[in-house]
Amino acid sequence: MNQKTTFKKLFAGVAILLAVLPFIVTFSAVLTSLFNKMEWYVWLQDTVVPFEAKLVAVLLRLVNIRGMVTPGTNFAMLLERADDSYLPVSLEWNCLGWQSLVLLGLTLVTGLRGNWKIMSKAEAILIGIIGTFLINIFRMAFITSLAYYWNNVAAMIIHDYFAAFVALLWLIFFWWFSYSFVLEAKE
């Protein structure tokens, strides 16, 4: 019964989060500009972004888009078009999904309270981190393919809200899965 109560609390939190989503997106933009001014992002931009851009390029090949990673430039990928022109796509440290990782961390603090076995908690944490990473890679590939097949404006409009929405859907699924199949109560 404890897991139902916790899930209800998390679901109520998600409902509240959806109501304040515009404020969260704005706050995220303010934090991003603050981190940009302090240059805390440089390591992520130089190390993690090229790695994740390569993973996005692999996924884009599944939808017939050839992407080339371009580290050290103002954009992280060039998408080759049928007419042999290139579409530059900017992947930055802020696109990596750090916001969804923060949300995962906050839900782990509340969701793992209770009388659960340590190993099942560790499994849930590992599934949460890996799942959040994969969801963010798929999200970046989806938005990049939107820019390629549709246009940059559509991709930019969907970028902020879609990312938050996907993160929330992932967290709802993650907690349902964790409570249903992963977390085991101590005896």
N, C-alpha and C positions, 0 to 999 in steps of 0.2 A: 504493500500500500504506500510505502514511503516513496517509491519511484514514481507513482502516479502523482503524488503531491508535488514532487520536484519537477516533473514534466509539466504539470499545470502552471507552476510558477515560471518556468522557462518560457512556456507558450504565451503567458500573459506578458512577460518581458518582451518577447518578440513583437506582440501586438502594440505595445507602447513604443517600441523601437521603430516600427513602421510609421507610427504617428509622428515621430520626431525625426524621421529620416532626412527631411530637407535641412534641418539644423545640424545633423550629424555630418552631412556632406559638406556643409559650409565650414563646420569646425575642422573637418579633415583638411580642407583647403588651407585654413589658417595655420594648422600645425605643419602642413607640408611647406608652406612658405617660410615658417620659422626654422624648420630643419634645413631648408635650402640656404637661408642666410647664415646659419651656423656651420654649414658644410659637414654635417654629420652623415650625410648620405653618400659621400664620396666612395667609401669602401664598397657599399652595396652596388653603386653604379659601375664601379670598375670590375667587381668580381662576380656578383650574383646575377646582374642583368644580362651579361653575355651568355652565361650558362642557361638561364631561363629562356632567353631569346632563341637559343639553339633548340630547346625543347618545343617551343612554339612553332619554329620552322618545320620541325618534324611533323607536328600535327597538321600544319597547313598543307603539307603534301597530300594528306588524305582527302582534301577538298580541291586538289589540283592547283595549288598555289605554290610557286617556287619562291622561297624566301631565303635571303642571304644575310647573315649576321654581320654587322659592321661596327665592331667595338672601336671606341676612340673617336667617334663622331657625335654629332648632335642627335642622331637617331640610331636606333639599334638594329633595324632591318631594312633591307630593300626588297620589295616584292616585284618580281619580274612579270610584266604584262605580256599579253599575246603579241602586241605590236613592238616588242623588244624595248619598250620604255620601262622605267622603274618608278615604283611608288615608294617614297621613303615613309617609314613608320617609326614613330618615336616611342620607344619603350624605355621608361625611366624607372628609377628606384621606387617611385611612388605607385607604379603600376603592379608591383610584385604582390600586393595583397596583404600588406602589413596590418591593415585595419581588420581584416578577417581573422588574422592570427591573434590580435588583441582581443577581439570578441570571443574567439575560441578559449583563450586563457581565462577571460572573465566567467564564461559558462562552466569551465572546468572547476573553478573554485567553488561554485555553487552546486554544480551537478554531481560532483564526486563526494559530496558530504554524505555521510551515512555509513552504514556498517557493511562496506564492500571489502572483498579480499584484495590484498595489495596487488597481486598479479593481474587481476581483472581491471583494477584501476590503471595499472601500467599499460595494459593492452588498449584500454579506451583512450588514454593519452596518445599512444603511438598511432592508433587509427585516426584520431582527430588531427594530429599534425600532418600525417601523410595525406589524408583526405583533403585537408585545407590547401596543402601545396598543390595537389593535382587539380582541385577545383579552380584554383587561381590560374594554372597553366591553361586549362580548357577555356576559362573566361577570356584570357588574353588572346587565345587563338580565335575565339568566336568574334571578338571585337575587331581583331585585325582582318579577319575574312569579311566582316561587314564593310570595313574601309576599302577593301579590294573590290568586292563585288557591287557595292552600292556607292558610298562616298565617305569622305572623311568627316563631314558634318554629322551624318547619321551616327557614325561610330563615336564621335565626341559627345553627342547628346545622350546616347545610351550608356556611355562609359561609367559615369559616376553612380547613377541609380541602379544600373544593371549589376554592377559589382556588389553593391550593398545587398541587393535582393538575392543574388545567387549565394552570398555568404549566409544570409538568414535561412534560405531553403536548405543549404548544406547542414547548418547547425540543427535545424529541426530533424532532418533525416538522421544525422549523427547521433543525437540523443535518443531518438526512437530505437535505432539499431543497438546502441550501447545498452539501454535498459532492457531491451528484448533478448539480446543474444550474447553480450559481452560481460556485463557486470554481474558478479556472483556475490550473494550475501554471505557474510561470515556465519558459521554455525554456532 
